[in-house]
Amino acid sequence: MYKLIGSLKTRALRVAWMLNELGEAYELDPLPPHDARLAGLNPSLKVPVLKDGGDYVIDSVAICQYLADKHGKMTFPAGTIKRAHQDSFTQFSIDDVESACWVAAKHTFVLPEEYRVADVKRACAFEFGRAMASLSERLGDRTYVMGDTFTVPDLLLGHTIGWGMSMKWPVEPKNVAGYVARVRSRPAFLAAMKARESA
């Protein structure tokens, strides 16, 4: 059984969702970020951390892709052109979507108050809107970013776009709004959210 370390109110939610999609059982240790007990696992004291046997994997994106590769689900094989396109969407989810959310969060509650710049959040909202327009063009009328197959970047986009929506940033393109609703209605996501609420 896997052990997932990290509060489900963090990016650990992605890993719980991923494990649910794969049908893999896991034990949850809901440590918050910066807990001193993380020191031996991740020098930055960030979560999530996944324990697999006697080893540990850090960073939610690396964990999700590792699990997909290990179980042969939700991914295309490394070294194929489809995997290259899949990885492009993974990078887009982090570089274009999550970066806007994370910078806004840092200037809302993460950074010490003397380092927060309130107007940065307006720029972040603009960047998020621009990312939604780009995603709309790339997505077209496909069910998921890679077609009919739900892959790792769909999970990441479902999480990061939901993060933006929680900050009241609109998702204006209709095809993206439908895509997000579709991704976030998956039973594995709903189960992860239920576990988050009861934790």
Stockholm file with secondary structure:
# STOCKHOLM 1.0

chainA/1-199         MYKLIGSLKTRALRVAWMLNELGEAYELDPLPPHDARLAGLNPSLKVPVLKDGGDYVIDSVAICQYLADKHGKMTFPAGTIKRAHQDSFTQFSIDDVESACWVAAKHTFVLPEEYRVADVKRACAFEFGRAMASLSERLGDRTYVMGDTFTVPDLLLGHTIGWGMSMKWPVEPKNVAGYVARVRSRPAFLAAMKARESA
#=GR chainA/1-199 SS CEEEESCTTTTHHHHHHHHHHHTCCEEEECCCTTCGGGTTTCTTCCSCEEEETTEEEESHHHHHHHHHHHHTCSSCCTTSHHHHHHHHHHHHIIIIIIHHHHHHHIIIIISCGGGCCTTHHHHHHHHHHHHHHHHHHHHTTCSBTTBSSCCHHHHHHHHHHHHHHHTTCCCCCHHHHHHHHHHTTSHHHHHHHHHHHHC
#=GC SS_cons         CEEEESCTTTTHHHHHHHHHHHTCCEEEECCCTTCGGGTTTCTTCCSCEEEETTEEEESHHHHHHHHHHHHTCSSCCTTSHHHHHHHHHHHHIIIIIIHHHHHHHIIIIISCGGGCCTTHHHHHHHHHHHHHHHHHHHHTTCSBTTBSSCCHHHHHHHHHHHHHHHTTCCCCCHHHHHHHHHHTTSHHHHHHHHHHHHC
//
